[in-house]
Amino acid sequence: MNYPISVCIIAKNEEKHIENCLAAIRSHTTDDAILEIVVVDTGSTDRTKEIAAKYADKILDFTWVNDFSAARNFSLAQASHDYVLILDCDEIMVSVDWKDIFHSIEQHKDGVGLIARNNHYTSNQTDTVYQDRVERLFNRTFYHYESPIHEQVTHNHTGMRYVSYPIPLLTDHAGYTGTPEELLEKVNRNNALLFQELEKDKENPYLYFQIGQSYNMIYDYENSYQYYQKALAYDVDPNQEWVQMMIVAYANAMLHTHRQEEALLLESVYDAFADTADFLCIMGRIYLANEQYLKAMMEFLKALHCPVARETGTNSFIPSYNIGLINEMMGDIPTALTHYRNCGDFPMALEKITELESAR
């Protein structure tokens, strides 16, 4: 059975992104997949609505009230179909298998579908990707959104638990890219709402995590460290994806703020997180910063053979580069060059190859 789907999007001054977003949705509309596009504009002063008019079935205005959930819920109410897919303007639909999605809906009619999302940003002097899964497909008669910022899908029956299931839909997300000015504006907007929420709910570790994420986006590692630490003071579940993301970001913030000795305390939670190359790599960097070279080498070797890697390169060129670096520090230049060459076009490795070959 096929299910008509309303794609619901909220927008404000998104002329930079919205055409790519909407054009991609239309390119994935087929005879099997009836897609309605609903765009809710929250006060654009640029060409957002003009561009959206070329693709959207409905464009509606909503007065911004400093609440993303309120805007989301308005968009759900305007949808013609009960099954809704939520996207942001800075997300581009890359691939989708509607047949499998409809089959998944049949199996989980009151569940919430998780799309895969490639988050693009800059790390280690190169464009990189961190993939996560986010709840975006559901029957609007069962769910609504709550929280003014980083809004959460919530069952209409208070306390009712639901099943989340992966669906074969991949997007590219550009929300962590942009000029320093654009990112700072986004961080200031988000944190203003997050701090308001924190006043109401001071014991919520997820809010501390999101504030840390905001500061991390603009490389303010001191503040990100402080807020990650506040979140980790609570009894958080290491199986949650946001907790796994946070532990790596927390370690990275410690290294950037010269707290490498303190970072060794993460050995106490090693077993809870050591199933991803991302964590193995950050542990390798912690040992490297503390001049524990053999321990560092072991972590990078483990990362190379780890099948789960959320950030691009954490089970390939990043550990290879660091293994090369350790060998170079130990004076084994041929072995170092071998590992640097295994890094492909990773800029930091290419610089090392040029440096070492020119010194011969």
N, C-alpha and C positions, 0 to 999 in steps of 0.2 A: 504493500500500500504506500502511495506517495502522500506527503503532507505539504500543503502550501505553507510557506514560511514568510513572515514579515521580518525584514532586516531593519532594526531600530538603531538610529544613530543620533547622538546629540552633538551640536556643533556651535562654536563661537569663534569667528575670525580664523577660519581654517582654509582660506583660499590656497594656501601652500600645499595642503595635503588632500583636500576633499575630492578633487577630480580623480586622482589616482585610486582613491578608495572606492568611489562609486563606479568608476569604469571597470574596475576589477570584478565587482559584484555582478555587473551586467554581463561581463564576459563569461561568468560561470552560471548564468541563467540558461537552463535548457528546457526542452519540452517536458522532461521528467521533473524538473524543479521549478515550481512557480514561486518566484521571489518578488515580494512587494518591498520597496524601499521607502522607509519613513524617516525623514530628517526633521529633527526638532532643533530650531535655532534659538539660542538663549541670549541674543543681542548682538549679532555681528554688525560691524561697521565697514566690512570689506566686501569682496565679491562672493562670499560663501554661498549665499542663497541663490545668486544668479547662476553660479556653476552647478549647484545642486539641482536646479530646475531642469537641467539637461538629462538627468538620470532618475530623479526621485519620483515616486508616485504621489507622495504627500510631503509638503513642506509646511511646518506649523511653527508658530512663535510661542515661546514660553519665557515669561519674565524671570530672569535669574534671581534666585533667593539664597545664594551661597550654599546650595545643597544639590550635589550631583544626583543623589537618589531621587529627589523630587522631580528633577528633569527626566531621569530614566523612567520613573513610574508614569509620567505624563506620556512619554513615547509609547509605552506598553499599552496605555489606554487608547491610543490613536491607531493601533495596528488593526488591520482587517482580519488577520488570522490569529488563532490561539497560540500556535507555535512561533516563537520569536527567536531571532538570532541577534545578539548584541555585538556591535562593532564600534570602534572609535575611528575618528577621521584619519588618524595617523597609522591605521592598520590596513594593510593591503592583502586581500585574499589571494593566496599563491596557488593552492591546490585544494581540491575537495572531491569527495566521492559520495554523491547524493544517494546512490543505491544503498551503500553501507550505512549512511546516516539514517535513512528511513528504516532500515532493518534495526538499527540501534534504538530508535524511537519506539518501535514495536515492542522491543524487549524491556524498555525502561520508560513507559509512558508518563510516569510522574517523577522521573529523574531529571538530572541536569547534565547536559553535555559539556564536556571539556574540549575546547579547541587547543591546538598547539600554536604557540606564538614564538617567533624568532625575534628577540629583542636586540636591536642593533645599538652599539655604542663603541667607544674607543677604549682600548686596554692594551698595555704593553706596546704602545706606539703603532697600533694597527687597528683597523676596523674589525670588530669581533661580534659574536652572537652568543646570547645566552637564551636557551629555550626553556620556556615554562608552559604550563597548562592552566587555562583560566575558564571559569564557569560562564558559558555564554548562550547555550541553547536550552530552552525550556518552554513548558506550557504556561502561559501567563495567567491562566485561571488558578494555578497552584502557587505562584510565587510573586514576590515583589522585591524591591530593593530597600535596604536600610543603610544608614550612615551617610553623612553629608559628603565625606571624602573617602576614596577607596571603598566605594559602595559594595555591599555584600548581598548576594542572592539569598533571600529569606523566605521560608515557607509561610504561607498565609495562616496556617494553624500554628500558633506559638509553641515552640519547643519540638515541633514535628521534625524528625530526622529524614534525610533523603539520600538517595544514591547518586553519586557523581560518576559519569562514565566517559571514557575518551571517545571522541569522534574523529573521523579522518578529514579534518579541515585545518589547514595551515595558513597562518598569516605572517607577514613581515610587519614589525612594529618599529616605528621611527621615533617614538616618544622620548627616548633618552639621547637623541642627537639634536644638534642645533647650535647656534652661536652661544657664547657664554652669557650674553644678555638675555637670550630667549630662555635658556635653562634657569637662570637666576629668577626671572619673572615667574616661571612655572613653580620653582621651589618656594618662592615667597607666597604665591597663591595657595599652594598645597599646605604649607606649614601653618598659615593663618587658620585654616580650617581644622588642621590636626590639633593645634594647640587649644582651640575652642573645645574640641571633643575631649581632649585630655583633662580639661577642667571638670568635665562631667563624669569622666571615667578614669580616674588616676591609677587604677590597678589593671589596666588593659595593656599587656605586653605588645600586642599587635600595633597599637598606636605608637609606642616607643620605637618599634622596628621601622614603621613607615617614616617617622621623622628622621631616623638614622639614614634611611634610603634617600630621603630628600637631600640631606647634607652630602651624602656620598656622591650624588649626581653632579655636584659642583666641586667635588674634590676637597670638601671641608672635612678632612679626616678626623680632626679633633672633636668636632661636634658629633660626627657619625659614631665615633668610638663611644662617646658618653651615652648616647641614646641606645645603641646596641647593648651596651653594658646594663642599662636600666631594664631593657626587655629580658635579657638573659638572667636577671636576678629572680625571675619568676619560674615556675615549674612548667616550662614549655615542652611540647612534644617534639622530639627529634625526628619523628616520621613526617611531620608537616613540611611541605616544600618551602614555605617562607622561613622556617627555622633553619633548614639546611642552607638556604641562601644567606641567611643572616650570619651563621657561624663563620662562613668563608669571608664575608664582608667585614665582620668584626676583626678577624685575624689580619686581614689586609690593612684595616685602619690602624691596628696596633703596630704593624711594621712601618707604616708611613709616619707614625708619630714616635718612633724610636722606643717602642715598648716591647722589643723582641724577647726580653727575659720574661716579662709577664705573659707573653704569648705562649710560652712553654706550658702554661697551666692547661692549655687545651689538650695536652696528653691525657688528662683525666676523662675527657669525653671522646677519645679517639674511636673506641669501638662503636659508638653510636652513629658516627658520621663517615667512617672510613670506606664506605661502599661507593663513593663517587671519586672520580679523578680530580674534581675541583678541590675537595678537601685534602686529598693526598698531596696535591701540588702546593697548597698553602702550608701544609705541615712541612713539606720539603723546604719551602722558603723560610719558614720559622727556624728550622735547624740550620740552614745556611747562614741566616743572620746571626745565629748564636755560635757560628764557627764549629758546628757539629757536622762535619762534612760527610762522614760515612752514613750517619742517620739520614742526612738530606738525600744522599745518593739513593738509598733504599726507597725512600718515599717517591722519588721521581721515577724510579724503575717500576714501582708498583703502579704509578699513574699511567705509564706507557701501556700497561697491559690491562687497565681497568676499562670495562665495556661501557660504563655509565659516565658520560661527560656532558655537563650542561653548558659550560662555556666552551666555545670553539677553541681547540688547541690544547685543552688540559690533559688529553691522553695522546697527544702527538707532539707538536712543535714546542710547546711550553716546557714539558719535562726534558725533551731532547736538548733544548737550549741550555737548561740548567745543568744537565749532566755534562754537556760540553764545557760549561763555565767551571764546574768543579775540577774536571780534568785539566783545564788550562791553569787553574790555580795550583794544581799539584805538579805542574810542569810537563804534563803529557800532551804536547801540542798536536801530534798526529791524531790521537784519539779524540781530542777536543774538536779538531776540524771535521772529523767524521760525523760527530753528533751535530755540529753546527750545520753541516751540509744536509743532514736529515730533516732540517727544519723548513725546507722548501724556500719560499720567498718571504719568510718572517724577517722583517727589517733589522731587528736587533742581531739576529744570527748573521745576516749578510754583512753587517758592519764588522762583526767579529772576524768573519772569513777574510774580508779585505784587510783588516788590521794585522791579522796573523800572517797572511801570505805576503804582505808587503814588508814584514819584518824579517822574512827569511833571507 
